[in-house]
Amino acid sequence: MDKNRFFDRLAEGKLSRRAFQRSLAAMGLGLATTFTFGRPAAAAAATDLKVYTWAGYDIPDIMGDYVKKYGGTPSFTLFGGTEEAFQKLQSGFQSDVSHPCVEDVSRWHKMKMIKPWNTAQIKAWDNIWPELLALPGANVDGERYIVPFDWGNGSLLYRSDKVQPEEMSWKLAFDEKYKGKISMYNATPTVSVAALALGINPYEFSEADGAKIKDYLMKQRALVRFYWDSPSDYQQAMASGEVLIAYAWNDGLAALKKQGIDVTYMVPKEGILSWTCGLVHMANATAPDDQVYDFVNAMCAPETGKYMIEQYGYGHCNKASFDVADKKIVADLGFSSPSNLFKNSVFETEVSPEMEQRRNKIFEDVKAG
């Protein structure tokens, strides 16, 4: 992606958090960059509220009530990943609100970087999916340090007209019958896929189990046509028939259905991979609390969720969002029954540095052959 197109897409709010991180790395740019619609965020800010978040979450469309009240958006700084955000905040960077994921909360709390929310001031609190509030990290020592905001899945997307799985299982991605017709994500979630197919906890496994995962992925390597970096890679290949099975996020299902491609998004019997991120109140916040809570309330409003679902293909914290969003889009994304989806979810969770290193090494060894 060229730099001009990158910033065009950033300004349009069409660059996902994952695409943002990859694109910056490809262009050799630093990951901590401050922009709002292609301009320095501070120049466009309507208040002194400072928000540190992912690309695409800095647009008026997802904070309508805040913009109406204050006449514009807060000042935004964008990050490409939560580890980068953690390190920058640890070094003294000041923000009022940030947007890590649930698995990050324990670490941020231990370092005294965040403070608890007063849930009585969050209007949508009683309408937030209880399954998200029950996740490890969503409740620390009886306090609420994160407001779960957005969520989504990773699973297998397959051409229903050409693939007939014997069972709804991650093992489909290891089926030799589809050699050369499989595409996997060029990142460690591929390790999670292998672990789940083998009945192993993808976020906590022994060296012996790690060897089993690596061996399974080495066998799969011969079946994989390519490891994708951008969702458009597998989507184009699947539309043409070059690829029939791919690891995908929810938005891939919607994108291919829009093209009239007969695809199914699997809910594997071993559990669908799920993630959720949210809003935290930074301990060194300087903005008035009323501005902070106005921002959070705007982000948790049903209208925000409607936009997130319809435009980004992500799930939203507010149950009411799914009632006002386009029903066909909700169905195409696999969100018709979030509660049932949560029951079959394996949520990303906090892992130790040693486990993260083990997961990374397995995947790098597999790609190296």
LUMFI-10592 format. One record per residue (C-alpha): residue number from 1; residue in three letters; z, y, x. Coordinates in steps of 0.5 Angstrom, whole numbers. Layout:
% residues N
{r NUM,"ALA",{Z,Y,X}};
...
//
This chain:
% residues 369
{r 1,"MET",{0,0,0}};
{r 2,"ASP",{-2,7,3}};
{r 3,"LYS",{3,12,3}};
{r 4,"ASN",{0,17,-2}};
{r 5,"ARG",{0,11,-7}};
{r 6,"PHE",{7,9,-5}};
{r 7,"PHE",{10,16,-7}};
{r 8,"ASP",{5,17,-13}};
{r 9,"ARG",{8,10,-16}};
{r 10,"LEU",{15,12,-14}};
{r 11,"ALA",{14,19,-18}};
{r 12,"GLU",{12,15,-24}};
{r 13,"GLY",{18,11,-24}};
{r 14,"LYS",{13,4,-23}};
{r 15,"LEU",{16,2,-16}};
{r 16,"SER",{21,-4,-17}};
{r 17,"ARG",{27,-4,-13}};
{r 18,"ARG",{24,-10,-9}};
{r 19,"ALA",{17,-7,-8}};
{r 20,"PHE",{20,-1,-6}};
{r 21,"GLN",{24,-4,0}};
{r 22,"ARG",{18,-8,2}};
{r 23,"SER",{13,-2,2}};
{r 24,"LEU",{18,2,6}};
{r 25,"ALA",{19,-3,11}};
{r 26,"ALA",{11,-4,11}};
{r 27,"MET",{10,3,13}};
{r 28,"GLY",{16,4,18}};
{r 29,"LEU",{20,9,14}};
{r 30,"GLY",{27,9,14}};
{r 31,"LEU",{30,6,7}};
{r 32,"ALA",{35,12,6}};
{r 33,"THR",{30,17,3}};
{r 34,"THR",{32,22,-2}};
{r 35,"PHE",{27,24,-8}};
{r 36,"THR",{26,26,-15}};
{r 37,"PHE",{19,26,-17}};
{r 38,"GLY",{16,26,-10}};
{r 39,"ARG",{21,32,-8}};
{r 40,"PRO",{27,33,-5}};
{r 41,"ALA",{32,31,-10}};
{r 42,"ALA",{37,36,-9}};
{r 43,"ALA",{32,41,-11}};
{r 44,"ALA",{31,38,-18}};
{r 45,"ALA",{38,37,-20}};
{r 46,"ALA",{41,40,-26}};
{r 47,"THR",{48,39,-24}};
{r 48,"ASP",{52,37,-18}};
{r 49,"LEU",{53,30,-19}};
{r 50,"LYS",{50,26,-14}};
{r 51,"VAL",{48,19,-15}};
{r 52,"TYR",{46,13,-10}};
{r 53,"THR",{41,8,-13}};
{r 54,"TRP",{35,4,-13}};
{r 55,"ALA",{28,7,-14}};
{r 56,"GLY",{26,8,-21}};
{r 57,"TYR",{33,9,-23}};
{r 58,"ASP",{32,17,-22}};
{r 59,"ILE",{28,19,-28}};
{r 60,"PRO",{30,23,-34}};
{r 61,"ASP",{27,17,-39}};
{r 62,"ILE",{33,13,-37}};
{r 63,"MET",{39,18,-38}};
{r 64,"GLY",{36,22,-44}};
{r 65,"ASP",{43,24,-47}};
{r 66,"TYR",{45,27,-40}};
{r 67,"VAL",{38,31,-39}};
{r 68,"LYS",{39,34,-46}};
{r 69,"LYS",{46,36,-44}};
{r 70,"TYR",{45,39,-37}};
{r 71,"GLY",{38,41,-37}};
{r 72,"GLY",{36,36,-32}};
{r 73,"THR",{38,30,-28}};
{r 74,"PRO",{43,29,-22}};
{r 75,"SER",{41,29,-15}};
{r 76,"PHE",{39,22,-13}};
{r 77,"THR",{39,19,-6}};
{r 78,"LEU",{35,12,-6}};
{r 79,"PHE",{36,6,-2}};
{r 80,"GLY",{32,-1,-1}};
{r 81,"GLY",{38,-6,-1}};
{r 82,"THR",{46,-6,-2}};
{r 83,"GLU",{47,-8,5}};
{r 84,"GLU",{44,-1,7}};
{r 85,"ALA",{48,2,2}};
{r 86,"PHE",{54,-1,4}};
{r 87,"GLN",{53,1,11}};
{r 88,"LYS",{51,8,10}};
{r 89,"LEU",{57,9,5}};
{r 90,"GLN",{61,6,10}};
{r 91,"SER",{59,11,15}};
{r 92,"GLY",{61,17,11}};
{r 93,"PHE",{55,19,6}};
{r 94,"GLN",{58,22,0}};
{r 95,"SER",{56,20,-7}};
{r 96,"ASP",{59,20,-14}};
{r 97,"VAL",{56,14,-17}};
{r 98,"SER",{52,8,-14}};
{r 99,"HIS",{49,2,-16}};
{r 100,"PRO",{51,-4,-13}};
{r 101,"CYS",{50,-11,-16}};
{r 102,"VAL",{56,-15,-18}};
{r 103,"GLU",{57,-19,-12}};
{r 104,"ASP",{58,-13,-8}};
{r 105,"VAL",{64,-11,-12}};
{r 106,"SER",{69,-15,-8}};
{r 107,"ARG",{67,-12,-1}};
{r 108,"TRP",{66,-5,-4}};
{r 109,"HIS",{73,-5,-7}};
{r 110,"LYS",{77,-9,-1}};
{r 111,"MET",{74,-3,3}};
{r 112,"LYS",{77,2,-2}};
{r 113,"MET",{70,5,-3}};
{r 114,"ILE",{70,5,-11}};
{r 115,"LYS",{75,7,-16}};
{r 116,"PRO",{76,3,-23}};
{r 117,"TRP",{73,6,-29}};
{r 118,"ASN",{77,8,-35}};
{r 119,"THR",{73,4,-40}};
{r 120,"ALA",{76,8,-46}};
{r 121,"GLN",{71,13,-44}};
{r 122,"ILE",{65,9,-44}};
{r 123,"LYS",{62,9,-51}};
{r 124,"ALA",{58,3,-50}};
{r 125,"TRP",{64,-1,-47}};
{r 126,"ASP",{65,-6,-53}};
{r 127,"ASN",{57,-7,-54}};
{r 128,"ILE",{56,-9,-47}};
{r 129,"TRP",{54,-17,-46}};
{r 130,"PRO",{61,-20,-45}};
{r 131,"GLU",{58,-25,-41}};
{r 132,"LEU",{56,-20,-36}};
{r 133,"LEU",{63,-17,-36}};
{r 134,"ALA",{66,-24,-35}};
{r 135,"LEU",{62,-25,-28}};
{r 136,"PRO",{66,-26,-22}};
{r 137,"GLY",{67,-19,-19}};
{r 138,"ALA",{66,-15,-26}};
{r 139,"ASN",{74,-16,-26}};
{r 140,"VAL",{78,-14,-20}};
{r 141,"ASP",{85,-15,-20}};
{r 142,"GLY",{85,-13,-28}};
{r 143,"GLU",{81,-7,-26}};
{r 144,"ARG",{74,-5,-28}};
{r 145,"TYR",{70,-3,-22}};
{r 146,"ILE",{63,-4,-24}};
{r 147,"VAL",{60,-2,-31}};
{r 148,"PRO",{54,-8,-31}};
{r 149,"PHE",{48,-4,-33}};
{r 150,"ASP",{41,-8,-31}};
{r 151,"TRP",{40,-16,-30}};
{r 152,"GLY",{34,-20,-30}};
{r 153,"ASN",{32,-27,-28}};
{r 154,"GLY",{28,-31,-23}};
{r 155,"SER",{25,-38,-25}};
{r 156,"LEU",{18,-42,-25}};
{r 157,"LEU",{12,-39,-28}};
{r 158,"TYR",{7,-44,-30}};
{r 159,"ARG",{0,-44,-33}};
{r 160,"SER",{1,-48,-40}};
{r 161,"ASP",{-6,-50,-40}};
{r 162,"LYS",{-6,-53,-34}};
{r 163,"VAL",{1,-56,-32}};
{r 164,"GLN",{5,-61,-36}};
{r 165,"PRO",{12,-61,-33}};
{r 166,"GLU",{15,-68,-34}};
{r 167,"GLU",{22,-64,-35}};
{r 168,"MET",{24,-57,-35}};
{r 169,"SER",{26,-57,-28}};
{r 170,"TRP",{26,-53,-21}};
{r 171,"LYS",{23,-60,-18}};
{r 172,"LEU",{16,-58,-21}};
{r 173,"ALA",{16,-53,-15}};
{r 174,"PHE",{16,-59,-11}};
{r 175,"ASP",{11,-64,-15}};
{r 176,"GLU",{6,-66,-10}};
{r 177,"LYS",{1,-67,-16}};
{r 178,"TYR",{0,-59,-15}};
{r 179,"LYS",{-1,-59,-8}};
{r 180,"GLY",{-4,-52,-6}};
{r 181,"LYS",{-3,-49,-13}};
{r 182,"ILE",{4,-47,-12}};
{r 183,"SER",{7,-40,-10}};
{r 184,"MET",{14,-38,-8}};
{r 185,"TYR",{18,-32,-6}};
{r 186,"ASN",{18,-30,1}};
{r 187,"ALA",{25,-29,1}};
{r 188,"THR",{32,-33,1}};
{r 189,"PRO",{31,-34,-7}};
{r 190,"THR",{27,-40,-5}};
{r 191,"VAL",{33,-43,-1}};
{r 192,"SER",{36,-43,-8}};
{r 193,"VAL",{31,-46,-12}};
{r 194,"ALA",{31,-52,-7}};
{r 195,"ALA",{39,-52,-7}};
{r 196,"LEU",{39,-52,-15}};
{r 197,"ALA",{33,-58,-15}};
{r 198,"LEU",{38,-62,-11}};
{r 199,"GLY",{44,-61,-15}};
{r 200,"ILE",{47,-56,-9}};
{r 201,"ASN",{51,-50,-10}};
{r 202,"PRO",{46,-45,-7}};
{r 203,"TYR",{51,-40,-5}};
{r 204,"GLU",{56,-45,-2}};
{r 205,"PHE",{54,-51,2}};
{r 206,"SER",{56,-55,8}};
{r 207,"GLU",{51,-56,14}};
{r 208,"ALA",{50,-63,12}};
{r 209,"ASP",{47,-60,5}};
{r 210,"GLY",{44,-54,9}};
{r 211,"ALA",{40,-60,13}};
{r 212,"LYS",{38,-63,6}};
{r 213,"ILE",{35,-56,3}};
{r 214,"LYS",{31,-55,9}};
{r 215,"ASP",{28,-62,9}};
{r 216,"TYR",{26,-61,2}};
{r 217,"LEU",{23,-54,3}};
{r 218,"MET",{19,-57,9}};
{r 219,"LYS",{16,-62,5}};
{r 220,"GLN",{15,-57,0}};
{r 221,"ARG",{11,-52,5}};
{r 222,"ALA",{5,-57,5}};
{r 223,"LEU",{5,-56,-2}};
{r 224,"VAL",{5,-48,-2}};
{r 225,"ARG",{-1,-44,-2}};
{r 226,"PHE",{2,-38,0}};
{r 227,"TYR",{9,-35,0}};
{r 228,"TRP",{8,-28,-4}};
{r 229,"ASP",{11,-21,-2}};
{r 230,"SER",{9,-17,-8}};
{r 231,"PRO",{9,-20,-15}};
{r 232,"SER",{1,-18,-16}};
{r 233,"ASP",{0,-23,-10}};
{r 234,"TYR",{2,-29,-15}};
{r 235,"GLN",{0,-26,-21}};
{r 236,"GLN",{-8,-25,-19}};
{r 237,"ALA",{-8,-32,-16}};
{r 238,"MET",{-5,-35,-23}};
{r 239,"ALA",{-10,-31,-27}};
{r 240,"SER",{-16,-34,-23}};
{r 241,"GLY",{-13,-41,-23}};
{r 242,"GLU",{-12,-41,-15}};
{r 243,"VAL",{-5,-42,-17}};
{r 244,"LEU",{-2,-45,-23}};
{r 245,"ILE",{6,-45,-21}};
{r 246,"ALA",{10,-39,-18}};
{r 247,"TYR",{17,-37,-17}};
{r 248,"ALA",{17,-30,-21}};
{r 249,"TRP",{21,-25,-25}};
{r 250,"ASN",{21,-24,-32}};
{r 251,"ASP",{16,-18,-31}};
{r 252,"GLY",{11,-23,-29}};
{r 253,"LEU",{11,-27,-35}};
{r 254,"ALA",{10,-20,-39}};
{r 255,"ALA",{4,-18,-34}};
{r 256,"LEU",{0,-25,-35}};
{r 257,"LYS",{1,-25,-42}};
{r 258,"LYS",{-2,-18,-43}};
{r 259,"GLN",{-8,-21,-39}};
{r 260,"GLY",{-8,-27,-45}};
{r 261,"ILE",{-6,-32,-39}};
{r 262,"ASP",{-3,-38,-42}};
{r 263,"VAL",{4,-38,-39}};
{r 264,"THR",{11,-41,-40}};
{r 265,"TYR",{17,-38,-36}};
{r 266,"MET",{22,-44,-35}};
{r 267,"VAL",{29,-44,-36}};
{r 268,"PRO",{31,-50,-32}};
{r 269,"LYS",{36,-55,-34}};
{r 270,"GLU",{39,-54,-27}};
{r 271,"GLY",{40,-47,-29}};
{r 272,"ILE",{36,-41,-29}};
{r 273,"LEU",{37,-36,-23}};
{r 274,"SER",{40,-29,-25}};
{r 275,"TRP",{42,-22,-22}};
{r 276,"THR",{46,-17,-25}};
{r 277,"CYS",{47,-10,-22}};
{r 278,"GLY",{51,-4,-25}};
{r 279,"LEU",{55,3,-24}};
{r 280,"VAL",{61,4,-19}};
{r 281,"HIS",{65,11,-19}};
{r 282,"MET",{66,12,-11}};
{r 283,"ALA",{73,14,-9}};
{r 284,"ASN",{70,20,-5}};
{r 285,"ALA",{67,23,-11}};
{r 286,"THR",{67,30,-12}};
{r 287,"ALA",{63,31,-19}};
{r 288,"PRO",{68,32,-25}};
{r 289,"ASP",{70,26,-29}};
{r 290,"ASP",{66,29,-35}};
{r 291,"GLN",{60,29,-31}};
{r 292,"VAL",{60,22,-29}};
{r 293,"TYR",{62,19,-35}};
{r 294,"ASP",{56,23,-39}};
{r 295,"PHE",{52,20,-34}};
{r 296,"VAL",{54,13,-35}};
{r 297,"ASN",{54,14,-42}};
{r 298,"ALA",{47,16,-42}};
{r 299,"MET",{45,10,-38}};
{r 300,"CYS",{48,5,-42}};
{r 301,"ALA",{45,8,-49}};
{r 302,"PRO",{41,3,-53}};
{r 303,"GLU",{35,8,-52}};
{r 304,"THR",{36,7,-44}};
{r 305,"GLY",{36,0,-45}};
{r 306,"LYS",{29,0,-50}};
{r 307,"TYR",{26,4,-44}};
{r 308,"MET",{28,-1,-39}};
{r 309,"ILE",{26,-7,-43}};
{r 310,"GLU",{19,-5,-45}};
{r 311,"GLN",{17,-1,-38}};
{r 312,"TYR",{21,-5,-33}};
{r 313,"GLY",{22,-12,-36}};
{r 314,"TYR",{29,-12,-34}};
{r 315,"GLY",{35,-13,-39}};
{r 316,"HIS",{40,-8,-41}};
{r 317,"CYS",{48,-8,-41}};
{r 318,"ASN",{48,-6,-49}};
{r 319,"LYS",{46,-11,-54}};
{r 320,"ALA",{44,-6,-59}};
{r 321,"SER",{38,-5,-54}};
{r 322,"PHE",{35,-11,-56}};
{r 323,"ASP",{35,-9,-63}};
{r 324,"VAL",{31,-3,-62}};
{r 325,"ALA",{26,-5,-56}};
{r 326,"ASP",{19,-8,-58}};
{r 327,"LYS",{20,-15,-61}};
{r 328,"LYS",{14,-18,-58}};
{r 329,"ILE",{16,-15,-51}};
{r 330,"VAL",{23,-18,-52}};
{r 331,"ALA",{20,-25,-53}};
{r 332,"ASP",{15,-24,-48}};
{r 333,"LEU",{20,-23,-43}};
{r 334,"GLY",{24,-29,-45}};
{r 335,"PHE",{30,-24,-48}};
{r 336,"SER",{30,-27,-55}};
{r 337,"SER",{37,-30,-54}};
{r 338,"PRO",{40,-27,-48}};
{r 339,"SER",{47,-31,-50}};
{r 340,"ASN",{43,-37,-49}};
{r 341,"LEU",{40,-35,-43}};
{r 342,"PHE",{47,-33,-40}};
{r 343,"LYS",{49,-40,-42}};
{r 344,"ASN",{44,-43,-37}};
{r 345,"SER",{44,-38,-32}};
{r 346,"VAL",{46,-39,-24}};
{r 347,"PHE",{48,-32,-23}};
{r 348,"GLU",{48,-29,-16}};
{r 349,"THR",{55,-29,-13}};
{r 350,"GLU",{58,-26,-6}};
{r 351,"VAL",{57,-30,0}};
{r 352,"SER",{60,-30,7}};
{r 353,"PRO",{56,-27,12}};
{r 354,"GLU",{56,-34,15}};
{r 355,"MET",{53,-37,9}};
{r 356,"GLU",{48,-31,9}};
{r 357,"GLN",{46,-33,16}};
{r 358,"ARG",{45,-40,14}};
{r 359,"ARG",{41,-39,8}};
{r 360,"ASN",{36,-34,12}};
{r 361,"LYS",{36,-39,18}};
{r 362,"ILE",{34,-45,14}};
{r 363,"PHE",{28,-40,11}};
{r 364,"GLU",{26,-38,17}};
{r 365,"ASP",{25,-44,20}};
{r 366,"VAL",{21,-47,14}};
{r 367,"LYS",{16,-42,15}};
{r 368,"ALA",{16,-43,22}};
{r 369,"GLY",{14,-50,21}};
//
